[in-house]
Amino acid sequence: MLEMFTEMPVAFVAVAFAFALVIGSFLNVVIYRLPIMMQRDWRDQCDELKDELPDNLPEGRFNLIVPRSRCPDCGAAIKAWQNIPVLSYLLLGAQCANCRKPVSLRYPIVELSTAFLAGWCAWHFGFGWEAVMAIVLTFALIAVSLIDVDHQLIPDSIVLPLLWIGLVMSLFAPMADTQTLFVAPRDAIIGALAGYLSLWSVYQLFKLITGKEGMGYGDFKLLAALGAWLGPWPALPMIILLSAVVGAVVGVAMIVIRGRDRQLPIPFGPYLAAAGWITMLYGETIWNSYLGMFQ
């Protein structure tokens, strides 16, 4: 089986695509439930300090596994055949089987995007541990990005394990066939430190000048995790530059086209995640092309 994946890259890509399609469905659960789980924990901690009535968060056991997924409008439990990635959405006509309320297009988009990006990683790296780890990073970045868009926060429960995985991966760098993803321990440690301190310094400077907070601590941790995975140079400068450019373009476009209030905060996590993913696959090519312009 393993030899088939080595000899037939298309088979590996197909398996990665199908597996990621299922994971994409689970990421929809993570994106919705993890912030609620965090809010419940915060509420419980606050209740220990002062007597206040709890807010309207789900009660009882609530995590990424239980309770079963339900329609947010009518509360009907979603059956197994109604939860097949993409296919169920099409078979049900993008509606709840019980109340016929429309189901958000976001669900199949997340599933298909997860599958396509994982397949892309499988094709780019080929069969091996680098492709597996790149797909893991892709899953985490998708979840982090959409949670940040929805709630303006980046969960430690995702980004901190990502940081530690990057550091542990560096121990296997000498055994890797290529150095496109696995970096040496020294580079991983420096990358994590530089990633965190670079945005932390920008945050402190911006706060000193304006008296406002320009970004959250989750952004520092996310860049630290990317630094642990990809190393400090040239990955981190490239990630910061790409994310800043894309963030500025999207922010201006939203203000001009959609009339977005300039005072409303724009989540920076998705831009860091996108820039990190691009750098993971094509950072070396982009950097060499940039240097070639001056030769």
Secondary structure, DSSP 8 states (H G I E B T S, - for coil): -HHHHHH-HHHHHHHHHHHHHHHHHHHHHHHHHHHHHHHHHHHHHHHHHS-----S---SS-SSSSS--B-TTT--B--GGGGSTTHHHHHTTTB-TTT--B--THHHHHHHHHHHHHHHHHHHH-SSHHHHHHHHHHHHHHHHHHHHHHHS---HHHHHHHHHHHHHHHTTGGG-S-SSS---HHHHHHHHHHHHHHHHHHHHHHHHHHSS--S-HHHHHHHHHHHHHH-STTHHHHHHHHHHHHHHHHHHHHHHHH---TTS---SHHHHHHHHHHHHHHHHHHHHHHHHTT-
